[in-house]
């Protein structure tokens, strides 16, 4: 299945160099792959996966291990961000 992964701010460093310009990477995943499996596949630190969205809908930490991705979805992840 085809899924788009978008990583923002400091998480962008976990993308391959060619994907950093757009913050997006097209993925081909096995059916049933969960949000947590994608996080682990890219070695993203759990504490930095603060805001996780699928097609704009928030996925709370308790559901990430059981929420399977569907073809065509976009998984977007932001780290905690501080500003002033």
Residue pairs with C-beta under 8 A, 6 or more apart in sequence:
1 28
1 29
1 30
1 31
1 33
1 69
1 70
1 71
1 72
2 26
2 27
2 28
2 71
2 72
3 26
3 27
3 29
3 33
3 38
3 69
3 70
3 71
3 72
3 73
3 74
3 75
4 24
4 25
4 26
4 27
4 73
4 74
4 75
5 15
5 24
5 25
5 27
5 38
5 42
5 74
5 75
5 76
5 77
6 23
6 24
6 25
6 74
6 75
6 76
6 77
7 14
7 15
7 23
7 25
7 42
7 44
7 76
7 77
8 23
8 76
8 77
8 78
8 79
9 78
9 79
9 81
10 48
10 79
11 44
11 48
11 49
11 77
11 78
11 79
12 20
12 23
13 20
14 42
14 43
14 44
15 23
15 25
15 42
16 25
19 25
27 38
29 38
29 69
31 68
32 68
33 68
33 69
34 64
34 65
34 66
34 67
34 68
34 69
35 52
35 54
35 59
35 63
35 64
35 65
35 67
35 69
35 75
36 64
36 65
38 69
38 75
39 46
39 49
39 64
39 77
44 77
48 79
48 80
49 64
49 77
49 79
50 78
50 79
50 80
50 81
51 58
51 77
51 78
52 58
52 59
52 61
52 64
52 75
52 76
52 77
53 59
53 75
53 76
53 77
54 67
54 69
54 73
54 74
54 75
54 76
55 73
55 74
59 67
69 75
